[in-house]
Amino acid sequence: MAQPSVDDMLDTLSNDQLKQVIKWTINDLSNAATSSNYQKLDDKVKGWCSMLHEAVIYQVSKAYKTNDSWYESEEE
């Protein structure tokens, strides 16, 4: 049997599970970018992890602001 696609797997997750996946991703990227426990990662890879960490945080913030704006427009 074929492995389901990532999109298919994401579609089956609850909101709580999706939030947990995002939290794990943010934590893993932060650890990889800054932790000495990841000694095998060179500075270039750590830089990429840092950039991806910032990108995920940015996307979460952007979605939050969109929701906040949507809620404000609903109140008017």
Secondary structure, DSSP 4 states (H G I P E B T S, - for coil): -PPPPHHHHHHHS-HHHHHHHHHHHHHHHHHHHH-TT-TTS-HHHHHHHHHHHHHHHHHHHHHHHHHHHHHHHHH-
